[in-house]
Amino acid sequence: MGCGLLGEEGLVLITIGDIAAECPQCGGTDFETLSDGPLRLATELRCTGCGEHVKYLLLLDHIGEEAMRRANRALGELKKQPKK
């Protein structure tokens, strides 16, 4: 489940745990909504760093991919450890 945290000046930071969504264009993590109301999967946001428009769903997908990458890396490290 995604979380939109309202920050200063109406900026939104999309995070799950310690993973923040990043703009696919510039890597920025601060966004602003382009419409009023709650965040929905189809909600468009604008990166405050470069102005790129991106859907909330894409940002959540980025977080999921990063979580999987981290999990796979951790599993790989566990497999390298000697068995007890």
C-alpha angles and dihedrals in degrees: 000000000000127000127209112200115198109222136175118328093006095299118153125217113195110209141159112191107319095334117101122196114247131209108255089221105047108003093245119152103203119089137172125212119244094207139036123254137051122328112266128181091260095046113126119223131185123225109236090210101058107000094246114158114227135171121242089236091060091051091051089048090054090053091050092050091050091049091052091048091053093046092050091049091050091049090050091053091049091052090054092057117097115257117252 
